[in-house]
């Protein structure tokens, strides 16, 4: 075997597929993709993907670790499940894409300015506080996600909608203070604390 052939073999003997199988939800299905492209053809955001799902799966098998985990692609998924419904091999594509996004986040290499990732963080912080979403607080934080002036501009643009919601009693202007959350919030916080402890023990992740 020539040096070139040896190098090519080593390239395809990468550990990234094994890493995905060990650390990503439903990652063991990646090797089952037959590259038909039905998933990206079924996706509402199909034309906008940096790398559609079948391409992501091919890149995983080719060992392109950084290109996959630093990609914006996994954060494009809206969980419509069209891909799962139409996949000829019934791959859990939605779960894999979310699993890859979560894994990249845990590793600290996911795109920091991705709006979907930022929304997910804001939403999680909101609901973890009291066990129930404070919609007014969530909206305000989203408005100002891209800076103070952008938040003011967005607020003014949404003013007619807000006034309409006030008129129909769909918005409580005192919601920031009146929001009580679930009962026994302390139990929720204990569960989350335990989950964080378990996650901390897995910092090395499976190899």
N, C-alpha and C positions, 0 to 999 in steps of 0.2 A: 504494500500500500504506500503510495507516495505521500510526501509531507502535506500536500494540498488536500488529498483525500482524508488524511488523518485529521486535519484541521476542520474539514467539513463535518466529519463524524462527531468530533468533539462539540461542534456548534449545536448539533441536533441531540446531543446527549446532555443538554442543559438541565439544570435542576428547577427551572422556573415552573414548569408544568407540575412537578411534584409539590413545589411550594404552594401553588394555587390550589391543588387538590387537598393539601393539608390545612390551609388557612382561610380559604374562601368558601362561603356558603355554596353548596352544590358544585364546587369546583371540579369534582370528579367527572362531571358530565362534559367538560370542555373537549376532551379527546373524541367525543362522539359526533362533533359537528362535521357535516359532510360538505360544507361550503356552498350550499344551494342559494343562499342569499334571500330566502323567503322572509327572514326576520327583518332585515333592513327594508325590504320592499313593503312590509306590513306596518312599519313604524310611521306614525304621524310626522316624526322629525327625520325621517329617512334621508332626505337630501342635505340635512344640516349636520350629520354626524362627521366628526373628524375621522373616526374609524368606526364603521358599523360593526355590530356584534360578531358576525362571522369573521371579519378581519381581525378583531380583537382576539378571537379564539385562535386564529392562525398565527398571530404574533406571539401569543403565549406559547404555542407549540414550537415556535422558532426561537424562543429564548429572549425575546425583546422585552426584558423586564422593565427598564426605565421608560421606554416608549409607552408601555401599557399603563403602568401605575401612575405616571405623571400626565396621562392623557385627560382631556376634558370629557371624553366620550361616555364613560360610565355615569357621569353626572347628568347626562341628557335624558336618561330614562325616566318616564313619567308613570310607570307602572300601569300602563293600559292593558298589558297582557296579550296584545294582538300577536306578538311573536311566539308566545308559548302556545296559544290556540292553534296557530298555523304551522308550527314547526313539524316537518315530516317525522322527525325522531323524538318529538315531544320533550326537547331539552328545556329545562327551567331557566330560560335565558334571562328573564327579569331578575330572578333571584341571584344569578351569577353576576349580572351587571352591578346590582346593589352590593353584593358581597365584595366585588373588586373595589368599588368605591370606598366601602367601609375599611377594607384592608389597607388601601392607600392612605386613608385618613389616620388609621392607627399607626402606620409607619411614619407619618408626618411628612409625606412627599406628595400628597394630593394638591392640585392647584389651589393656592390660597385665596385667590380673588374670584373663584368660580361662584356665581350668584346662587346656584342650587345648594352648594356646600354651605355657604354663608346663611342661607335661609334655614337649612336643616339645623345649624348650630343655634340660631336665634329661637327657632321653634322648640328645640329640645330644652334649652335653658328656661324657656317660658313654662312649659308643661311640667318639667321636673320640679319646679318651685312649689307648686300646689296641687299637682295631679290633674289639673284641668286648665285648658288654654284660656288665658286672659286676652280676649280678642282685641280689646282697645290697646293694651300694652304691646301686643304683638304687632299690630298695625303701625303704631308709632315707631317702634324699633325698625321695622322694615322701611318706613318712609325715610328714616335718617341713616339707613345702612350705608349709603354712599356719600355721607357728609351732611353738614348742617344746612347749607344753602339748597342742596338737592332735596332735602327733606321738606323745607319750607315750600319749594316749588311744587313738589308732589302733593303736599297738603292743600295748597291753593287749587290745584287742578282737581282734587277730589272733594273740594268743599261742597259742590252741589249734591254729590252722592251722600256725604255725611249729613247735610241738612235734611235730605229726603229720609234718611234712616232715623234721624231724630224725630221728624214729623210723624213717622209711622211707628214710633216707639221700638225701633229695631236697634237702637244704639243708646247705651246708658253713658252719659257724659261723665258720670262719677265711677265708671267701671274700674278705673285704676285702684280705687279705694274700696269699692263694694264687693270686689271679687273675692270670694272666700275659698274657692277650691274644694277639694274633696274632704270628707271626714277622715280622721286619723292620718293626717299628713305625715306624722312622725313615723308611722309604719312604712309608708312609701319611701321616706328618706333612708330608713334602715335597709330596706331591700336594695335601693340604689347604691348605698355605701358598700354593701356586701358584693354587689355586682362589680363595682369598681375595684374592690380588693381582688376578686377572682381575675379580672382583666389585667391588673398589675402583675399577677403571678405569671401571666402569659406573655409578658413583654418580649421575651426572646422568640416567641412563636415557634411553631413546628418547622423543622428543617427537612 
